[in-house]
Amino acid sequence: MKRKIYCHFFKKKMNGLKFQNYPGSLGKKIYKNISKKAWKKWIQKQTILINEKKFNMLNPIDQKIIKKHMKKFLFQKKKSH
């Protein structure tokens, strides 16, 4: 059975993630509030950011920048998706 959640990104009930994809308290927040579809959109956006900005995901500074972008993308209000 699929897990239903209210997706903060799309502002409606949707299928939730199967497991917590990100560590810590932010990961718990994502698991409880972000749908599988919204997470997929973030992964696509993250890939674009990493490639365009030439981020090195082993670099802690680049990791922090991506985390900031992720929070903004998933949890700040948007006019359309």
N, C-alpha and C positions, 0 to 999 in steps of 0.2 A: 504494500500500500504506500502511495506517495504521501509525503509530508506536506501539508498545506500551511502556508504562513501568509501574513500580510506583508507584502513586499514594500519597503520604504521607497525604493527606487521607482517602481511603477505605480505605487499608490493603489494596489489592489491585491486580492488573495491570489496566490500562485503556488506552484510547486517549489518547495524549499530544497536546499542543498541536502545531499545524502549524508554528508559528514562535515565537520569543521575544517575548512580548507586553509585557514590562517591561524597562527598561534595566538595565545593570550586572550585578554579581555576584548580586544578588537575582533578577534576571530569568533568569539562567542556572540558578539553583537551582529556580525555578518551572518552567522549561522541562523540566528533568530529572526533577522529582519530583511535579509536579501535573498531574492529568489534565484533559482538555478539559471534562469534566463538573464537576469541582471548580472550575475557573476560572470557569465559567458561574455557579456558585453564589456565588462571590466577587463577580462583577460585579453580581449581584442585591443582595447584601448591601451592597456599596459604594454603589449607587444609593440604597438606603434610608438609609444613614448620611449621605450628602451632603444628601439632602432633609430629613431630620429635624433635623440639626444646622446646616443652612443653610451648609455649607462652601462656600468660594469656592476652586475648584481652581487659581486663579491665585495664591493666597496661599501662600507657602512654609510657613507654620506649619500651615495646613490640610492641605497635601500631606503633611507629616511625620506628622500625626495619622492620616490615611488609611493611610499606609504602615505605621504601627504596628498599626493594626487588621487590615490585610491579612496581616502576618506572624503575628499571633495567630490569625486565622481559618484560615489555610492550614496552619500548622505546629505549633500546640499541640494536644495530645491532647484529643479530645472523646469523650463517652460515646456519642452518637448523632448522625446527620446527618439 
